[in-house]
Amino acid sequence: MHSENDIPRLSYFSSQSQKVVSTANWEEIFSSKFIDRLQESKRTEGDVWWLDIRDATEQDVDIVSQALPIHPLTAEDIVTREPREKVEVFPKYYLISFQTLVTFADGNEDGGRPRSAASIFSATPSSAGCYILVFKNGAVTFSPNGCGHINRVRDRIHRLPDPAILSSDWICYALIDDIVDSFEPYMQAVERESEAIEDQVFIIRVDDVKSLIPRVDNLRKKVTHLIRCLSGKVDVLNGFVKRCQAKDKQPIFPDGDLLMYLGDVQDHLVTTMSSLAHFDEIVGRSQSNCLAQLSANNLRLSLTINEVLSKVTVLATIFVPLHIVTGLFGMNVEVPGQDVHGLGWFFGIVGFFIAFIVLSCYVATRYKLL
């Protein structure tokens, strides 16, 4: 068993060595002089470095603030885990704060990409902040535990056809692109579930409608959660691209081909939001149809009960007078024909009762009471 202190939380990448060094504590970083490399890399052209800190504590932020020119407001946002997505510009760097999805469904730490699309319905993902600090020749990221974006972007760096493309701005773009792409499995799960519910609404049995309503409510809650997570990214990305395209833009912002990459991410994000809005409309229509079927079922049941009760009332109206008559003569009084031998009086009374019942049923049927 490894203790929490033995789990590598800090990782450092340099384009010169093309290696990732993962450590568990800052002592190893100090002993390896990684801080000195970070400070030197600010003045060395062609050396792109990337430091990632997972589940950063206040002490981690203080150490990075001492090594790099990080503004106290940035450190405060990271320590307090500010949930608001934004872009902030400082003299030596710019900060991008994005919310990503983190889930431990299926027992993996790929937060944003579950093993199967259907796993979104077994565990609701939670939002966590991912903070990207982009300097001239390097980047510092503060990522949450259960986030797989860092490993995927590093794999993407190793697959670059031209190493000259790599820059701190490209790392920022790749992280943003991967965060947006990480919603795709959830989109596929929502699409399949919404289509399945829409098909079942019209063929499901009346008795099973009640069991479908919680399923629709659960799906709609997840769609709302995804829309809320993506809506802020649209504004942040639009503002980021506008600042990069401005004539009086800050020199720290990227330009050139990276703007085309960011435009591609914008298009993907807009398409994703449009698809979510479409799925939300489908789920809302399915929910309305479920409630309408349930209401119609209740109405039919109510009409059936009223019809049965009306028939029972008519039958009670017919038999209650007969019961009263038999009850009266069941007391200690003289019964007609009690002194007469034979069963004439008995069959006469029974025949009268039968005639009364038949006549009453005829009248009730004619007036559609039965």
Order of alpha helices (4+ residues) and beta strands (2+ residues): beta-beta-alpha-alpha-beta-alpha-alpha-beta-beta-beta-beta-alpha-alpha-alpha-alpha-alpha-alpha
